[in-house]
Amino acid sequence: MTIRSSQYMADIEPDHGGLIAALQFTGRDGPVDILRPAPSLGGYIDGLPVFGCFPMVPFANRLTVPDLPMENGVARFPINWPSEGVAMHGVAFASAWQVESLQDDRVRLSNAIGDLDGRFLGTAKQDLSLSDDQGLQAQLSYRHQHEKAMIAGVGFHPWFHAPVGEVPFAIGFSAADRFEMGSDQFPVGYTRVDAKRIGLNNDDNGLDTCFAGWSGEAHLRRPSQSLAVNIRSDASILHCFIAGAFDAVCLEPVSHIPGAAHDARWRSKGPMRLLNTGEEISLEMTISAATCDDVDRPRNGARV
């Protein structure tokens, strides 16, 4: 399924987890991939997409224990990252989404969210649209419909195309705190950053952490393509993964930090939401691009 404007094109795969399988921008030199395109081999690891952009519902990133606290109990979820024994990125990316409406430049999808015990918990929705002035506008929501309250969260997991062989890319954004992760990729502490501008690039390959107090805007510059990508969101948490092995950079707007479901130490920085029946949590993300003649000029900023 394809939606498009005159400058943008997105391939959407409802049957494969509501995945945005491709996002292209047509600039001065023709079409260029904003998101990492599907590789001929190895596009999934244990069922997790390592390309495009997928929704994370009803939790983002990983859980220390594979469940979400509910009123008088828990909702259990599958351990879908067996190499590390954790539940990762929710469950919505692993099941088919229903197409509720489709136009040339937009689509609305929905997904029934359940737990490992077969209970229906609620409904996730994605609204995706393209326009030349805004690029990709995406909204993700989860409405809790179980009779018992449950904590929940959402997020987007875009894999931005950043091939290793290109001239070094540059990432810039502002945030208040940078979390330090343990060997299990759960927070063990955080450092006040208070930088006007945080700068990351190829030298940060392997970085996998989150930043709290995010301003809601981030920039990715790819000099070899004269491309500047802008990410905006109403989320206050940005999870960053510099994935050189996948020719990608993940800049993930999320509603909470990893481990927030079970570790009270970090909830003040990025908690999950307690949802009663009928209540909803949502998140918006916009991805736009531009051709820039001065894209190779370094930006002033603090490296952290």
C-alpha positions, 0 to 999 in steps of 0.5 A: 500500500502506497501513499504519496504527495508530490515530494514524498512517498511511503509504503505501508504494510498493514499485514506486517505490523503496520510497518512504514516499510519505506519513506522517500523524499524527492529533492533536487537530485531525485528520490532518496530514502529517508528510512532504511529500505528493506534489505534483500536479506536480514530485514528482521531479527527474531521478528523485529524489523530492522528497517522502515518505522514500526509502532511500539504498543502498549510499551516502548523499548524493553521491560525488566519483567515481561508484564505490565502491572494491572489492577489486581494483577498483571498483563503478560507479554511474550519474550520476543527478544530471546537472546536477551530474555526480554519483552521488547517494543510491545506487540503491535509490530508482530500482528496485522493491522486493519485498514480503516480508511485510505486516501491517496495521501493518508491512511488510518490503521487499527490493531487489537492489543491482547496479552499472552493469556488471550485477553483483549486489552484495547485498541491501537490506531495509527494515522499516517499522512503525507504533505509537501509542507509537513512531510510524514505526519504520524499519530499513534494511540492506544485506548485501554478497553479492559475493565481493569486499569493498566499502565501503558506507553507508546512510541515510534521506532524509525530506522533512518538511513545512514550508510556507513560508507557515506560522508559522516552524518551529524545528529543534533538535538536538545535534552536535559538528561542522558541516561547511562545504561547497564549491560542489560540496556536498562538505566543505572543512572543519568547525567544532567546534560543541560546542553543547548545542543547535543551532537552525535555522529559516526564516532558514536556507533553503538550508542543505545540510550535515552535522553529525557527532557527532550525538546521535541525536535531532532535533526539528521544531516547526511552530507553525501546526499545533501539531505537534512531530515527533521524529526518533531514530536510531542514526546519528551523522551528520545531514545537513540541507537546508532546502528552502524551494522544496519546502516541506520540511526534510530531516533525514537520518540517514546512516552517513557524510558526503558524499565519504567514499568517496574523501576520506580527510580526513573519514573519522575523522568519518563513514567508510563501512564496508568489508564482506566477503561476508556482512557487513551495515551497518544504520541505524534511524530513528524518527519520532513526533509530538505535538500541543503547546499550547506549540509556539510557545514558543522553545527555548533553544539556540545558533544556528550 
